[in-house]
Amino acid sequence: MFVQPDYDVIIAGGGMAGLISAASIATYSKQKAKILVVDRNSQPEAGKKTANGWTCGDAVSKNSVDYLTKNIGLKYGKPELEHEVKGVYVYSPNHQTKVLFEGSGYTINRKILPQRQVKDAKKLGVEFQFEVALEALLHENGYITGIQGRNLRDGSAFRKTARIVIDATGSASKLRVNLPIESHIQKEIDKDDMEATGRYIYSFTNGKEDKTYFDADYCIIHLDQYLAPGGYAWTFPKGPQKVNIGLGVQKRALEKRNKRYSESDNLQSLIDEYVNSNVAIKNPVLAEGQSDEGNAKGSWQVPVRRQNDCMVANGYALVGDAAWMPRPIDAGGIGPSIYGSVILGRIVAAALEAKDVSEKGLWQYNIDYVNYYGYQMASFEVLRRYLQTINNEQIDYGMKHFLSEDDIANIVKREHPKFNRVALLNPIMWFRILGNLDLARGLRFTATKSEQLIQHNLKYPNSPEGFVQWQQGLHSLLQEAYSRF
C-alpha cells in the first residue's frame, strides 16, 4: 500500500545552495511542493559553515545575482550585498602584470544573507527544522526516501520521508559518501582536489597607497607559489577601510614548498605573512559589530575540481559544495551554487509534476547545469593542475608575454584562455617563446587539452544509458593531462 511521504522535498543543509534550492523549487512549483529544509545550526546562525563562522571569500559576480533575480525573482541589496566592486584583478607574483578576471560584482555579508534567504523561503511556504544533525539517508527499493538523524536540543531521534532528498551539506557530505543505493554519483573526492583556505575580516587604517595591494573598487587575487602554494591569495574590499583577506593552499604543494625552502609554514602562518606584507593595510583589527561578530576569522576546506560527474540518483540530488561545484581555478563557490540551485529547482518541480523522481526523471539537471555553466570546469581543473607545477618566475613571464587580448577577453568571461600567442610565427614572439620554451609548450598543451574537454562535456549524455561511455572518455582526457603534469 502506498504511504504518503511527509514532504515532497527535503533539503539537507541550510547554507547558500540549500536555501536557494528551496526558494527555486517553491517558485517553479508555484508553491505547490511541500518543502522542508533541515539544518544543524540554530535559526539565528543559519548558513553557518563551521564552528569558525560563515567562513567564505564573500565575492560574487553581478551576473550571478542577476541570474537569481531573473529566474526566481529574488533580489538582494544592502546590507546583505555589503560592497559593490567593478571587477576582479589577478596580479602576477611580481605585481607587474594584471588581468581583469571578471566584471562587476559584490562582496556579501555572509552572516546577514542567510537570514534574508530564510525569510524569503518562508514567504514561499518552505518549512524549516533547525538544530538537527543528519546521520543517514533512508532508502527503499533502490530509491532514497528520506533522512534520519537526531535533534541537537534533546538528543531525540529525527526521521522524515520525502519523494526527493537534496544534499546541500557541503563538500564532506556524509550523506553522499554513504549513499546506500546504486548510482553514477562519485562518493569520494581526491585529497589533491581539496584546498585549505582561511581568511580574516579586518577593519584597518590606510597605509601606502598601492592599488596592487588594496583597491576599494576591485577584488584582488595574487598568484604567488611561495605565499599560496597550489592556490592563491586574495584581498577583497568590503569598504574603503574594511577587507576580507586570506589565501588557500594545496596540501601537497605546501609540503613541497616547505621542503624546498626549509620552512615549516602552515595555512595560518602564511595568511599572517600575507597580511603583514600588505603595504596598503595598516593596524588591522578584527571587524566588530553584530554583522561580523563570530565571523571575523575562520578557515575551511574547498573542493577545486569539476563538479561531480553525475549529480542525481533515484530520489536524490547534489548541489553546491556537496556536488563539488566551486570553480577549480579560483575556488569561487557562490556563483556556481546560485546557478546550480536555480536549475535544480526547475528540474525538481518538473519531476514532481511528472511523478518521476527517478535518476532518469532528474537527469536533465546534469544536462542543463553542464551545458549552461559546468562544461568548462574540467578544463579549469587541468589549468589549475598545470599552474601548480610552475614557479613564480614562470607565472610572471607567462602573464607578461603569452596572454593575448583574446585570452584576457576569455578570462573576463570566465572562459579558458587559448594562449594563441605561443603559436604565432613571428620573430619577436619566437624569441619570447625560446626564452621559456617549457612554459610555452605547457600552456599550449593545456589549452589544447582544455578545448578537447570542453567539446567532450558539451556532449554530456541525454540519458543515464550513455553515461558510462561518456565518463570513460572524460577520465581518459583528464588522465592524459595529469600524466603530462
Buried (B, 14 or more C-beta within 10 A) or exposed (E): EEEEBBBBBBBBBBBBBBBBBBBBBBBBBEBEBBBBBBBBBEEEBBBBBEEBBBBBBBBBBBBBBEBBEEBBEBEBEEEBBBBEBBBBBBBBBBBEBBBBBBBBBBBBBBBBBBBBBBEBBBEBBBBBBBBBBBBBBBBEEBBBBBBBBBBBEEEEEBEBBBBBBBBBBBBEBBBBEEBEBEBBBBEEBEEBBBBBBBBBBBBBEEBEEEBBBBBBBBBBBBBBBBBBBBBBBBBBBBEEBBBBBBBBBBBEBBEBBBEEEEEEBEBEEBBEBBBEEBEBBEEBEEBEEEBBEBBBBBBBBBBBBBBBBBBBBBBBBBBBBBBBBBBBBBBBBBBBBBBBBBBBBBBBBBBBEEEEBBBBBBBBBBBBBBBEBBBBBBBBBBBBBBBBEBEBEBBBBBBEBBBBEEBBEBBBEBBBBBBBBBBEEEEEBEEBBEEBEEBBEBBBBBBBBBEBBBEBBEEBBEEBEEBEEBBEBBEEBBEEBBEBB
